[in-house]
Each structure stands twice: as structure tokens, then as C-alpha cells.
């Protein structure tokens, strides 16, 4: 019995010794301590339009993850690409900020910037306001260090910079019922009704810091009529309604200095 108790105590001590918390130093040197094999297995789609491993992507691609963004201490999008070799930011005589790639200015339409797949370059000169991107809304950045016009068309002469926005995760509850009823020898009815409830409570927008609940109702009926003939008839109708209820203010109101922007006290 004493032997078993001693072994159990030794196991607990060894487990407590190995389960050390992750320090800031460990997080800072994560990339240096990560194997090259694991880094090359990172998936990217900016150069291929479909997710492939970094080692197989048809181009020179750099991926900046959310953890890299947090450790960089970046304030906006300007602080991130300049950490990559061959990239720097310059300004023209009018004060427009733009990328410089390998020592060449790429301000006017030479770098295409994508936000969740949508082109962000303005239509006249192709410039981008890089200091308008909040880093707290960026989940991932993928950069092609070279031409990308074959896939993306114009504005991609020197590089492609694709950013992915952070997704707010919240639970969604769904309930659905459907059936099939024979209304005659040649007529069949298929009703369907569904209800969906979601509560995206982390509304951290400074202009709308409120709790919010969404209820989505859907109902439909489809009729199939098929007599003894080669052809049949199908018809249907659908009803859809969405109710949004705005509740009390969240803590986001206090985190932005007590209410900058417009509030809606009547809601």
C-alpha cells in the first residue's frame, strides 16, 4: 500500500512539474522553436484560389497569422507588411501612404489589396489607405511577393496583399420540421417550418455597443402533381421573417470612453 501511495505521489509531482504555464518568452520565440516542417504545412490560398500547403503554393507567399499580429504590437496595417523583407511604406507629395516593393514605389495601382476577397483599391488611381485597417479586425494576412495579375487581373503588378477579417463566434440554435403528405393519388404536399435563434452578445462596436438577439422564422409548402403522364408539375411558396431585438448596452460602451459616436437610447 505504501509503495502504491509513493508511486501515486511521484506521478502527481512529475505531472505538476511538466505542466508549466506558457510564458511570454515562449510565445515570442514560438516561430524560432517551431519546426520548418510544420511551418511549410501552413495552408494558403492567395496564389492558387484553393487551399494548398505553403510548400506547394505556386508563388513566393508569406502568411501572417493572428498570433503573429498580436505579438507584433501593430497599430494598423502599415505596421505589418513592413516587417517582411522587401516591403516598406513610402508617401508621395500629396501625403498618400503606399507600399514600396524591392525599392520601387507601388503607390498607384501596383499592389492589389483584398479584404475578405473584395478589392479595396480605389477606382481612380488604385491607391489604398493602409492606415484605415484596424488590426483587431484582421485574422490573417497572405501576401504574394511578386506579380499576381494572372489570377487577380490589374493592380497586381508587384504584389498581392489579402487580409481576412476576424469572425465573431456565437451560438446559433436551430429547429426544423418537415414532412410529406399524400393529398390524393397524384398530389403530394411537402411542408417545412424552421426556427433559428442566435445571440451575438460580443457586439464591441463603439457606435452600437448593445446586446442583440436574432430570431429567424421560415415556413414553406411545396406541391408535386404527377398524373400518369411523362411530365409533372411542381409549385411552392415560402414565408420568411427575421426579428432583431436590441437590449441593454454592453461593456464596449465603457471601453470606448463612455460613448463616442452615436447611441440609440430609444432602442
N, C-alpha and C positions, 0 to 999 in steps of 0.2 A: 504493500500500500504506500509506504514511504517512497519507494522507487518511482511509482506512477505519479505521485504528487510532485516529486522533484522534476521529473521529465515534463510535466504539465507547466510547472513554473518556469522552466528553462525555455519552453516553447513560447510562452507569453512574453518573456523578456526579449527573446530574439525577434519576435514579431513587432514589439514596440520599438526596437532599435532600427529595424529596416523600414518601418512606416514613417519616414521623416517627411515633414511638410515641404512643399516645393517653395524654394526661396526666390527672391527677385534675381539673384545671381544665376540660378538655374534657368530661369526664363530668359534672361538676357543672352546667355550663351547656348540657347537651345539649338540654333542653326549650326553652330560650330560642333556641337556634340551629336547632331543628327547624322546618320549615315548617308552617304551620297546615293546609295541605292534607294532609300526612302524618299529623298528629295526628287529624284528622277521619276518616281512613280506618281508624282503630283499630276492630277488631271487638269487639262486646259482645253479650251475650245476656240480661242480667239483666232488662231491661224488655220483652223480646219473646219469650223462650224459644227463639229461634233466632238464630244469629249474624248480625248486621247491622252496617253501618258506624255509627260514633258519630254521624255527621251525620243518619242516618236513623232512629235509635232513638226510639221514642215516649215520651220522658221526658227529664228532666234527669239525666244519668248521668255519673259520674266514675269513671275507671279508674285504678287504681294498679298498675303493673307490678312485676315482681321487681326490676328495676333501680332503680325509684323507692324500693322498700323498703330496698335496700342503701344507697343514697345518703342516706336519711333518718336512718340511725343509730338506728332504732327498737328498743326492747327488747321490746315486746309490742304487742298490737293497740290498746291505748289510745293509743300514740304516733302512729298513722297517721291515723285519721279526724279528729283534732283539727287536722291540717294543712289540712283542707278548709274553706273558708268556710261559715259557718252551723252548724258542728259543734263541740261541746265536750263535755267529760265533767264530770259532777256526781256527788255522793253524797248518799244520804238519811240519815236519823237513825240507821239501823242500819249505816251504812258500806257499803252496796251501791253499786257504781260503775255508772253508766249514762250513756247519751248524752243530750245536750241539743241539740235541733234548733231553730234560729232562736230561741233564748232560751227554749224550752219544754222542760220535763223530759220525757224519753221513757223513764224507767226501767222502768215496769211495763207491758210488753207493747205499746209503741207503735212499736218498731223490730224487725223480724224479721231475725235473723242466721242466715245459711246457711253451713254448712261442707261443701263439695263437694255442694251441693244438699240437704243434710239440715238441718232446722230445729234450731237449738242453744238456743232459748229454753226455759227450764224450764217445766213444765206448770202450776204453781200461779199464779204471778204474771207469767210471761212475761219474767222478768229474764234477764240474761246476765252471766257472769263474764268480762268483757273482758280481764282481766289474766291469764287462763289460756291464751291463744293464743300459742304460740311463733312469732315472726316468721320463724325459719329454716325453718319448715314451710309458709309461705304463699307461693304462687307468684304470685297475682293477687287483687286486690280490685276488685269492681264495686259501686257504690253508686248507688241511686236516691234523689235528693234530693227526695223527695215521696212521696205515698201510692202503695202498690203492692198494695193489697188486692184489686184486680180480678184479678190474676194469682195472688197468693200467699195470699189469704184473710186471716184475722185476723192480729194482731200486726204489721201493716204500715201503720199509720195515718199515720206521719210519714216513714218511710224504710225502705229495704231494703238490707241490707249482706250481700253474697255474697262469700265467700272461697273460693279454690281452693287445694288442698294441693299441695305440691311432689311431683312424681313422681320416684322413683328409677329411673334408666335403667340397664339392664343387658342384656347379650346373651342371647338365647334361641335355642337351636339345635333344630330340629325335623326329623324324618324320618318320612315317611308312605308306606305302600304299600297299594294296594287293587286289586281285580280283579273280574272277573265270570266265573263258570264255569257252563256248562250241565250240569246233573246229570240231564238227561232231556229228553224232548220238551216237558214242561210245567213243569219246575222249573229255576229259575236261582238260583245262590248268589253272593253278593257279600261276600267277606271284606275286612276292613280292619284294619290294625295301624299304630300310630303310637308314636313315642318323642320326648319333649321333655326337653331338658336346659337348665337355667338356673343361673347362679351370681351371685346378688345380693351381691357382695362388699362394697358400701358399707353394711354394717349399722352405722350410727352411733348406735344406741340405747344409752344409758348402762346400761340394765338387761340388755341382751343383745348385747354387743359381740363377736360371733363371725362367722367366715366361715360361709357356708351354701351348700349345693348342693342343687338340687331335680331329681329325676328323675320324669317322669310317663309312665306306660305306659297305652296304651289299645288294646283289641282288640275286634272285633265281627264278627258274621256276620248277614247279612240274607238271608232266603229268600223268593223270589217264586214262587208257584204259580198258574198261569193256564191251566187247560184250555180247551177250545173252548166257552166259555160267556161270557155278558156280565160275570160277576163273577170276581174273582181274590182270592187270599189272600196276605198278606204277614206275615211274622213275623221276629223278630230278637232277638238277645241281645248284650250289651256287657259287657266287663270293663274295669275302670279301677283303677289303683293309683298311688299317689304316695309316693315315698321322699324324705325330707329328711335330709340329713347335715350335722351341725354340726361344724365343725372348730376350728381354733385361734382365739384371741382376736385381734381387730383392734386398730388403733391407737386406736379410740374408747375403749378401756378407759383408756388413759393420758391422753387428752384430758379425761376427766371426773374427774381427780384420783385415779386408781388404783383405781376400783371402788366408787363409790357405788351403792347399790341392791343387788339380789340377783344373784349369779352362779351358774353351774351347772358346778362343776368336774368333775362326773362325765360330762359330755357329751363 
